[in-house]
Structure formats: structure tokens, C-alpha cells
Amino acid sequence: MANYWRIYVLVFSLFIAVFCASDFFTIRQSISSKPSKPFVHVQRFFGGTNQEVAVHIISGEEKGPALLIFAGIHGDEAGGYLTAERYADVKIKKGTLIVVPRLNLPAVVKGKRQGLGGDMNRLFHLPENHNTSPDSKVVDLAKTLIKRADYVLNLHQGSGFYSPTWISPKRNPSRWGQCNVIDALIFDLPNGDKLELASFAEKIAYRSNSKIRDKKFHFQVNNTNTASNTSLHKEQRRSLTYYALYKQHKHALAFEATKNCTLPQAIAFLTIAINSIMEEVGIQSENLPATDPLTIRKELREKKLEM
């Protein structure tokens, strides 16, 4: 009887191994932005640790681009990760969404900007497969996902309101709220083509602003001109979007909702912006999240998350 039990355990173990390998292969194919049938999957990395990362992959039946949404890289920007989580259950008809709501779980749990290894958004210059930071494995995972996406988006919340000119202490070039952040106006690709990042970000801002009645909350395009010697934001050379653009040649940008509003409002603004980028790149969904702050407040209360 003992021998039969050993054989059963061996066969079962082999079945699990084959199933997992097949599942991983399917996930890799879904991220390739060429789905052949509707696909929904949640892959959890580093499970059982305080750095667990959930990756939601939703593909439609019709082929289309892959949009990768990161949030929670800074734990004190709740509007970002609460917005991203709203897209984990959407039904995609065309294209693929890859959603990572809480990339930096230790920072989110603490409600602080930094996680285990400092500011995670300043670690993307580090070489891959080198344990130079407690967050290295999470950053490596993010880089792997970036390589398989067509468009990369990082959700944030910033103080005040960005403006290209000085208007007031809360609305000026040094503020980050309500802007689409890009690292360059135009990026020259090795094959001679160009990524028109400024034009892309302007189109998304136009779509977003057409749905925001109060003009003081309209999105502006903030070009940090990161690679330039005259850039005021050279620290961004270590950021996620800079890596995505300069190392992987992806359309990459960050959406910054202001912290000078209620949490439901911030989620509404970021939801409008995500819906706008999906429209712009041609990803189609059956059930985009609502953009009404009152509806969002109700959602938060039901989940006991309102702050």
C-alpha cells in the first residue's frame, strides 16, 4: 500500500508541474499582445512574503496593444493603487491590460513613500539579477513586464498642480499634481523611427480634460526632459518610466493626480485618464470603471477604504 501511495504522490506531483508550466506559458503568450481568445489570469509573485506582487492579465478575443499599468510604487499615494485595482475586473474585448496595483507592498502597508529599499522609483538604473537592494527582485519583475508591453503607465499622486509657468505657490513648474509626465518630447528609436511622446501625452490630456468640468483640475503635459544636461529632474533617470523609454523603447508616461482634492476625486481623475489612454491606443472594454466621485465614494465606503 505504501508503494501505491508513493506512486500516486509522484504522478500527482508531475501533473502539477506540467500544469504550472503550461499556465506560465499561457501567461507569457497573453502578455505578447496577441490574444487568440478572452483570457483573465492573476499571477502572484513572491507569495508568502511581505513583498507579494499580484499581476492581473486581461486579454480580449480581438488582437490589440498591451497596456501595462503600475501603481503603488509609492505607498503614500493611495489614489494610484486604489484606481488600478478598479481595472482588475474589467472585461476586455480588444487588446490586453496588465495591471499591477501594489508594486511596492511594504510601502503601501506602511502608507509611506519608501519601502524596504528606499524609493523604489529610484532603483530602475540598477543592473538586473543583482541583489543590490531589498527591492531588487520586485524591480526585476517590473522590468520583465515592461519588456512585454506596448505602453507603460505609472500612477501617482503629487502635491499641488503642475503648471509650465508660475501662477501661485500651489500651481507652478515644481508641482506635480494633475499632469501627464513624460521624459522627452520625442524619442529617436534605433531603427530611425520616433516616439512622439509629447503628441501622445497631449492627446490623452485632451481626452481627459474634455470629461473634467472644473478647469482647475485639467491635466497638463509635464516634460521633465530627463536625459538633458539642463534637466531639473536628473533623478528621474533612475525611474520606471525612464527605464521603459530609454532602455526598452516603450511609450511610457506617468499620470499624477493632485493630492489637493478628496480621495474619490483623485481616483476619478486617474480613472478618466486611464480610460482616455485606452481609447487613444485602441484597447476596448465592455465595462470601464465609473468616473463619478460620488459613485467612487460609495465604492470606498463599501470596502471600508475611504480616507
C-alpha positions in Angstrom: 0.0 0.0 0.0 2.9 2.3 0.8 4.3 1.8 -2.7 1.0 2.7 -4.3 0.8 5.8 -2.2 4.4 6.9 -3.3 3.4 6.3 -7.0 0.2 8.4 -6.6 2.2 11.2 -5.0 4.8 11.1 -7.8 2.1 11.2 -10.5 0.2 14.0 -8.8 3.4 16.0 -8.5 4.2 15.6 -12.2 0.7 16.7 -13.1 1.1 19.8 -11.0 4.5 20.6 -12.6 3.1 20.2 -16.1 0.0 22.3 -15.3 2.1 25.1 -13.8 4.5 25.1 -16.8 1.5 25.2 -19.2 -0.1 28.0 -17.1 3.1 30.1 -17.2 3.4 29.6 -21.0 -0.1 30.8 -21.4 0.6 33.9 -19.3 3.7 34.7 -21.4 1.6 34.4 -24.6 -1.2 36.7 -23.2 1.3 39.4 -22.5 2.6 39.2 -26.0 -0.4 41.5 -27.0 -1.7 38.8 -29.4 -4.5 37.0 -27.6 -6.5 34.5 -29.6 -9.3 34.1 -27.1 -10.5 36.0 -23.9 -8.0 35.5 -21.1 -8.1 36.5 -17.4 -5.4 35.5 -15.0 -3.9 36.6 -11.7 -0.3 35.7 -11.2 1.1 36.2 -7.7 4.9 36.6 -7.3 6.9 36.3 -4.1 3.8 34.7 -2.4 4.0 34.3 1.4 6.4 37.2 1.8 5.8 40.9 2.6 6.7 41.8 -1.0 4.0 39.8 -2.7 3.0 41.3 -6.1 -0.3 40.5 -7.9 -0.2 40.8 -11.7 -3.6 40.9 -13.4 -3.6 40.0 -17.1 -6.8 40.6 -19.0 -6.9 39.9 -22.8 -9.7 40.3 -25.3 -10.6 38.0 -28.1 -9.5 40.6 -30.7 -5.8 41.3 -31.1 -4.6 44.7 -30.0 -1.9 46.5 -28.0 -0.9 45.7 -24.4 -1.1 48.5 -21.8 0.8 47.9 -18.6 -0.5 49.8 -15.5 1.7 50.1 -12.4 0.6 51.7 -9.2 1.6 51.6 -5.5 5.3 52.2 -6.2 4.9 54.9 -3.6 2.8 53.8 -0.6 1.6 57.2 0.3 -0.3 57.7 -3.0 -3.5 55.8 -2.3 -5.3 57.2 -5.3 -3.0 55.4 -7.6 -3.3 51.8 -6.3 -7.0 52.1 -5.5 -7.6 53.3 -9.1 -5.5 50.5 -10.6 -7.5 47.9 -8.6 -10.6 49.0 -10.3 -9.3 47.7 -13.6 -8.6 44.1 -12.3 -12.2 43.1 -13.1 -12.8 44.8 -16.4 -13.8 42.8 -19.5 -11.6 43.5 -22.4 -12.8 43.0 -26.0 -9.7 44.1 -27.8 -6.1 44.2 -26.7 -4.6 43.4 -23.3 -4.4 45.1 -19.9 -1.6 44.1 -17.5 -2.4 45.7 -14.1 0.0 45.7 -11.1 -1.9 47.7 -8.4 0.5 47.4 -5.5 4.0 47.1 -6.8 5.6 48.1 -3.6 3.5 46.3 -1.0 5.7 47.2 2.1 5.3 50.9 1.3 1.6 50.6 0.7 1.1 48.7 4.0 3.0 51.5 5.9 1.4 54.3 3.9 4.8 55.7 3.3 6.7 56.7 0.1 9.5 54.3 0.7 9.5 50.5 1.1 12.3 48.2 2.2 15.0 49.6 -0.1 14.2 53.3 -0.1 12.4 54.9 -3.0 11.6 52.1 -5.4 11.2 54.6 -8.3 14.9 55.4 -8.0 16.1 51.8 -8.4 15.5 51.2 -12.1 19.0 52.1 -13.1 20.3 49.0 -11.2 21.5 46.0 -13.2 19.2 43.1 -13.4 19.7 39.9 -11.3 21.9 41.8 -8.8 20.6 41.8 -5.2 21.9 45.3 -4.6 18.6 46.3 -2.8 15.9 44.5 -0.8 13.6 45.6 -3.7 15.8 44.3 -6.5 13.6 41.3 -7.2 10.5 43.4 -7.5 12.2 45.9 -9.8 13.4 43.0 -11.9 9.8 41.7 -12.2 8.6 45.2 -13.2 11.3 45.2 -15.9 10.3 41.8 -17.2 6.7 43.0 -17.6 7.8 46.3 -19.3 9.6 44.3 -21.9 6.3 42.6 -22.9 4.1 45.7 -23.0 3.5 48.2 -25.8 2.5 51.1 -23.5 3.7 51.6 -19.9 1.8 53.7 -17.3 2.8 54.6 -13.8 0.1 56.0 -11.5 1.0 58.6 -8.9 -0.4 61.4 -6.7 1.6 64.7 -6.4 1.1 67.8 -4.4 -0.4 71.0 -5.8 -0.9 71.5 -9.5 1.7 71.4 -12.2 1.8 74.5 -14.5 4.5 75.3 -17.1 4.6 78.8 -15.7 4.4 80.2 -12.2 0.8 81.0 -11.2 0.9 80.5 -7.4 2.8 78.5 -4.7 0.4 75.6 -5.3 0.4 75.9 -9.2 3.8 76.2 -10.7 6.5 74.2 -12.6 7.8 72.5 -9.4 4.4 70.9 -8.5 3.3 67.5 -9.8 -0.4 67.2 -9.4 -2.8 66.9 -12.5 -0.2 66.2 -15.1 0.9 63.6 -17.6 4.7 63.2 -17.1 7.0 62.3 -20.0 10.8 62.1 -20.1 11.2 63.5 -23.6 9.2 65.3 -26.2 10.4 63.0 -28.9 12.5 59.8 -28.6 14.6 58.6 -31.6 14.4 54.8 -32.0 17.4 52.8 -33.2 15.6 52.0 -36.5 15.1 55.6 -37.4 11.5 55.9 -36.2 10.4 58.2 -33.5 8.2 58.0 -30.5 6.1 61.2 -30.4 5.7 61.3 -26.6 4.6 64.9 -26.3 1.9 64.5 -29.0 0.8 61.2 -27.4 0.5 62.8 -23.9 -1.3 65.9 -25.3 -3.9 63.7 -27.0 -4.6 61.9 -23.7 -4.8 65.1 -21.8 -7.2 66.5 -24.3 -9.4 63.4 -24.0 -9.2 63.5 -20.2 -9.9 67.3 -19.9 -13.0 67.0 -22.1 -14.5 64.9 -19.3 -13.4 67.1 -16.4 -15.7 70.1 -15.9 -13.6 72.1 -13.4 -10.7 73.5 -15.4 -8.5 73.9 -12.4 -8.3 70.1 -12.4 -7.3 69.8 -16.0 -4.3 67.7 -16.9 -1.1 69.4 -18.3 1.8 67.7 -20.0 5.0 67.9 -18.0 8.1 67.1 -19.9 11.0 66.5 -17.4 13.5 66.4 -20.3 15.2 63.8 -18.2 18.2 62.9 -20.3 19.2 66.5 -20.9 22.2 68.1 -19.1 19.9 71.0 -18.3 17.1 68.9 -16.8 15.8 69.9 -13.4 14.9 66.3 -12.8 18.0 64.2 -13.4 16.9 61.9 -10.5 14.2 60.6 -12.9 17.0 58.8 -14.8 16.6 56.1 -12.2 12.8 55.9 -12.6 10.5 53.3 -14.0 9.3 55.4 -17.0 12.8 56.4 -17.9 13.8 52.8 -18.0 10.8 51.9 -20.1 11.5 54.6 -22.6 15.3 54.7 -22.8 16.1 51.0 -22.2 13.0 49.3 -23.7 11.8 51.9 -26.1 8.2 51.9 -25.0 5.6 54.7 -24.9 5.9 55.4 -21.2 4.4 58.1 -19.0 3.1 58.8 -15.5 -0.3 60.1 -14.5 -0.2 62.4 -11.5 -3.4 63.2 -9.7 -3.3 66.0 -7.2 -3.3 65.4 -3.5 -5.2 68.7 -3.1 -8.6 67.0 -3.5 -10.6 64.3 -1.9 -9.6 60.6 -2.4 -12.7 59.9 -4.5 -11.8 62.9 -6.7 -8.3 61.7 -7.2 -9.5 58.2 -8.2 -12.0 59.8 -10.6 -9.3 61.9 -12.3 -6.9 58.9 -12.7 -9.8 56.7 -13.9 -10.7 59.3 -16.5 -7.0 59.4 -17.6 -6.7 55.6 -17.9 -10.0 55.4 -19.8 -8.6 58.1 -22.1 -5.3 56.2 -22.8 -7.2 53.0 -23.5 -9.4 54.9 -26.0 -6.3 56.5 -27.6 -4.4 53.3 -28.1 -7.5 51.2 -29.2 -8.0 48.9 -26.2 -11.7 48.2 -25.9 -13.6 47.2 -22.8 -17.2 46.2 -22.0 -17.2 47.8 -18.5 -14.9 50.7 -17.8 -15.0 51.9 -14.1 -17.3 54.8 -13.3 -15.7 58.3 -13.1 -18.3 59.9 -10.8 -16.7 60.8 -7.4 -20.0 60.1 -5.6 -20.1 56.6 -7.0 -16.4 56.1 -6.1 -17.1 57.3 -2.6 -19.8 54.7 -2.3 -17.4 52.0 -3.5 -14.8 53.0 -0.9 -17.3 53.0 1.9 -18.5 49.5 0.9 -14.9 48.4 1.1 -14.2 50.5 4.2 -11.4 52.2 2.4 -12.5 55.9 2.4 -9.9 58.2 3.9 
